[in-house]
Amino acid sequence: MTHPNTVVSTALASILALGALGMQADAFAAEKPDLEKCYGVAKAGKNDCKTLSNACAGHASMDNQKDAFIALPAGTCERIVGGSLEAPAAM
């Protein structure tokens, strides 16, 4: 290899492209028919989408925040203590 910068640049571009595809898939994860939104079980900073109190994924301020959800396989949320398929009306 006479151009190591080309190899490094290509590898970095590939990693960034794959990362962008993964983020796009996460944005629509809860809209897939085999997944459901499970409210009240996400750890602080690990929620999948906006909540009533913030506008971004990953910004839940505390564990088990009632308006924060994570996408789980259908049927799983009902088996988790504190999990709810319904979003709270207001906090």
C-alpha positions as CSV (number, residue, x, y, z in Angstrom):
1,M,0.0,0.0,0.0
2,T,1.6,3.2,-1.1
3,H,-1.2,5.4,0.2
4,P,-2.0,4.6,3.9
5,N,-4.0,7.8,4.2
6,T,-6.4,6.5,1.6
7,V,-7.0,3.3,3.5
8,V,-7.6,5.1,6.8
9,S,-9.9,7.6,5.1
10,T,-11.9,4.8,3.5
11,A,-12.2,2.9,6.8
12,L,-13.3,6.0,8.6
13,A,-15.9,6.8,6.0
14,S,-17.3,3.3,6.2
15,I,-17.6,3.5,10.0
16,L,-19.4,6.8,9.8
17,A,-21.8,5.6,7.2
18,L,-22.7,2.4,9.2
19,G,-23.2,4.6,12.3
20,A,-25.6,6.9,10.5
21,L,-27.6,3.9,9.2
22,G,-27.8,2.5,12.8
23,M,-29.0,5.8,14.2
24,Q,-31.7,5.9,11.5
25,A,-32.9,2.4,12.4
26,D,-33.1,3.4,16.1
27,A,-35.3,6.4,15.3
28,F,-38.0,4.1,13.9
29,A,-37.5,1.1,16.2
30,A,-40.7,1.7,18.2
31,E,-42.7,2.0,15.0
32,K,-42.0,-1.6,13.9
33,P,-44.9,-4.0,14.4
34,D,-42.8,-6.5,16.4
35,L,-41.7,-3.8,19.0
36,E,-43.7,-1.8,21.5
37,K,-43.1,1.3,23.6
38,C,-42.6,0.5,27.2
39,Y,-43.0,3.4,29.6
40,G,-41.5,3.7,33.0
41,V,-38.6,1.3,32.8
42,A,-35.8,3.2,31.1
43,K,-32.6,4.0,33.0
44,A,-31.6,7.6,33.3
45,G,-30.2,8.8,29.9
46,K,-31.3,5.6,28.1
47,N,-34.7,6.4,26.8
48,D,-35.5,5.9,23.1
49,C,-37.3,9.2,22.2
50,K,-38.5,12.5,23.6
51,T,-40.6,12.7,26.8
52,L,-43.0,15.2,28.2
53,S,-40.1,16.9,30.0
54,N,-37.4,16.9,27.3
55,A,-37.1,16.8,23.5
56,C,-34.5,14.2,22.8
57,A,-33.6,10.5,23.1
58,G,-31.2,9.7,25.9
59,H,-32.2,12.6,28.1
60,A,-34.4,11.0,30.8
61,S,-33.3,12.6,34.0
62,M,-33.9,9.6,36.3
63,D,-34.4,5.9,36.4
64,N,-38.0,4.7,35.7
65,Q,-39.2,8.1,34.6
66,K,-42.9,7.5,33.9
67,D,-43.0,9.4,30.5
68,A,-39.7,7.9,29.1
69,F,-40.0,4.8,27.0
70,I,-37.7,2.2,25.4
71,A,-38.7,0.0,22.5
72,L,-39.0,-3.7,23.5
73,P,-40.2,-6.8,21.7
74,A,-44.0,-7.1,21.8
75,G,-45.2,-8.8,24.9
76,T,-42.1,-8.0,27.0
77,C,-43.3,-4.8,28.7
78,E,-46.2,-6.4,30.4
79,R,-43.8,-8.8,32.2
80,I,-41.6,-6.0,33.6
81,V,-42.5,-4.5,37.1
82,G,-43.4,-0.9,36.6
83,G,-43.7,-1.2,32.8
84,S,-46.7,0.4,31.0
85,L,-47.8,0.4,27.4
86,E,-49.6,3.7,28.0
87,A,-47.9,7.1,28.2
88,P,-48.9,9.2,31.2
89,A,-51.4,12.0,30.4
90,A,-49.2,14.7,32.2
91,M,-46.5,14.9,34.8
